[in-house]
Amino acid sequence: MRMKTDPPKKLFYALLIISFLMVFSIVAVDAQGGAPILPCTFYGNVTLDGASASVGTEILAKIDNQACGNITVMEEGKYGVAGGFGAKLVVIGTAEDENKIISFYVDGDEAEEKAIWHSGGVNRLDLSVKKSNVFEGDGNVEGDGKISILIVPIVLVIAVAILYVGFRRKGDKW
């Protein structure tokens, strides 16, 4: 024979179980540091030396010199798309990253543009990189002088060798 449990007891046990689940859920969220932080996303045009970046170009985002997101150019001159569900450069951050500067790198070269990280931000940002040209400049070479220190003895040795060979051919002695 089956015993009947009166409705108030069932309600009491159901509320007790729900209460325990809620308490443990709150403790679990608090242990993770609160509500999750949404990433900051970017899309836009990208150029290298004024020309559209080619398909396959890598774009990297860094906060405090730590990589926090990347994307590959899939359409010439563009990274990410404006639409709500399209691919974007997703920059992952924490609550501590709020208002920090994001630096962008295109195939390893730093872009001229920077941005500020905000949780949940969706931003259009056109990136441009001017690659350094070896032949640009005023012609002055700066350095630590190590090359010139090595060149002087080498030139002296060559000069002495040439003089020695020249005197030996004439039959003269040193």
C-alpha positions in Angstrom: 0.0 0.0 0.0 1.3 3.4 -1.0 1.5 6.2 1.4 0.3 9.6 0.3 2.5 12.6 1.0 0.5 15.7 1.7 1.1 18.6 -0.7 2.7 21.0 1.8 5.5 18.5 2.4 6.1 18.1 -1.3 6.2 21.9 -1.7 8.6 22.2 1.2 11.0 19.7 -0.2 10.8 21.2 -3.7 11.6 24.7 -2.3 14.4 23.3 -0.2 16.1 21.6 -3.2 15.6 24.8 -5.3 17.1 26.9 -2.5 20.2 24.7 -2.3 20.7 24.8 -6.1 20.4 28.6 -6.1 22.9 29.0 -3.2 25.4 26.8 -5.0 24.9 28.6 -8.3 25.6 31.9 -6.6 28.7 30.6 -5.0 29.9 29.2 -8.3 29.4 32.5 -10.1 31.2 34.4 -7.3 34.1 31.9 -7.4 34.5 32.7 -11.2 34.8 36.4 -10.5 31.2 37.5 -11.4 29.4 37.7 -14.7 31.4 36.8 -17.8 33.1 39.6 -19.7 32.2 40.1 -23.3 35.0 40.5 -25.9 35.6 43.7 -27.9 35.3 43.2 -31.6 36.7 45.0 -34.7 36.3 45.1 -38.5 37.3 47.4 -41.2 39.8 48.1 -44.1 43.5 47.3 -43.9 46.3 48.7 -46.0 50.0 48.1 -46.3 52.0 51.0 -47.7 48.7 52.4 -49.1 47.8 49.2 -51.0 45.0 46.9 -49.9 46.2 44.0 -47.8 46.2 40.7 -49.6 44.1 37.6 -48.7 46.0 35.6 -46.0 47.4 38.7 -44.2 47.4 38.1 -40.4 46.1 40.8 -38.0 47.0 40.4 -34.3 45.7 42.5 -31.4 47.7 43.0 -28.2 46.9 44.5 -24.8 50.0 45.1 -22.6 52.1 43.4 -25.3 50.1 40.1 -24.8 48.3 38.6 -27.8 44.5 38.7 -27.2 43.0 38.2 -30.6 43.7 37.6 -34.3 42.1 37.3 -37.7 43.1 36.5 -41.2 42.2 38.8 -44.2 39.6 36.8 -46.2 38.7 39.5 -48.7 41.4 41.8 -50.2 41.7 45.0 -48.1 39.2 44.0 -45.5 39.2 42.2 -42.1 36.0 41.1 -40.5 32.5 42.2 -41.6 30.1 44.8 -40.4 27.1 42.4 -40.0 26.0 41.2 -36.6 26.9 37.6 -37.2 29.9 38.0 -39.5 33.5 37.2 -38.6 35.3 40.0 -36.7 38.6 40.4 -34.9 37.6 39.3 -31.4 39.8 40.8 -28.7 39.4 38.9 -25.4 40.0 40.9 -22.3 39.2 40.9 -18.5 37.6 43.5 -16.3 41.1 44.8 -15.6 41.6 45.4 -19.3 38.7 48.0 -19.5 40.0 51.2 -21.0 43.4 49.8 -21.8 45.1 50.5 -25.2 44.9 47.8 -27.9 47.8 47.7 -30.4 47.3 46.1 -33.8 49.9 44.3 -35.9 49.6 43.5 -39.6 51.9 40.6 -40.7 54.1 41.5 -37.7 54.3 45.3 -38.4 52.6 47.6 -35.9 49.6 49.6 -37.3 49.5 53.3 -36.9 46.0 53.0 -35.3 45.2 52.0 -31.7 41.9 51.5 -29.9 40.6 51.4 -26.3 39.3 48.0 -25.0 35.6 48.1 -23.8 33.7 44.9 -22.9 31.1 44.2 -25.6 32.3 46.9 -28.0 31.8 46.5 -31.7 34.0 48.9 -33.6 34.9 49.8 -37.2 38.6 50.6 -37.3 40.5 50.9 -40.5 44.2 49.8 -40.1 47.2 51.0 -42.0 50.8 50.0 -41.9 53.7 51.8 -43.4 56.5 49.3 -43.8 59.9 50.7 -43.3 61.9 51.0 -46.5 65.6 50.3 -46.3 66.5 53.0 -48.8 64.6 55.8 -47.0 66.5 58.2 -44.7 69.0 61.0 -44.8 72.0 58.9 -45.6 73.4 59.0 -42.1 74.2 55.6 -40.6 74.0 55.3 -36.8 75.3 52.4 -34.8 77.5 51.3 -32.1 80.7 51.5 -34.1 81.6 47.8 -34.0 81.7 47.4 -37.7 84.1 50.3 -38.2 86.4 48.8 -35.5 86.6 45.6 -37.5 87.0 47.3 -40.8 90.0 49.3 -39.9 92.3 46.3 -39.0 91.1 44.4 -42.1 91.9 47.4 -44.4 95.4 47.8 -42.7 96.2 44.1 -43.2 95.2 44.2 -46.9 97.3 47.4 -47.4 100.3 45.8 -45.8 99.9 42.7 -47.9 99.7 44.7 -51.1 102.8 46.7 -50.2 104.7 43.5 -49.3 103.8 41.8 -52.5 104.7 45.0 -54.5 108.1 45.2 -52.8 108.8 41.5 -53.3 108.3 41.7 -57.0 110.8 44.5 -57.4 113.3 42.6 -55.4 113.5 45.2 -52.7 113.7 44.3 -49.1 111.8 45.8 -46.3 
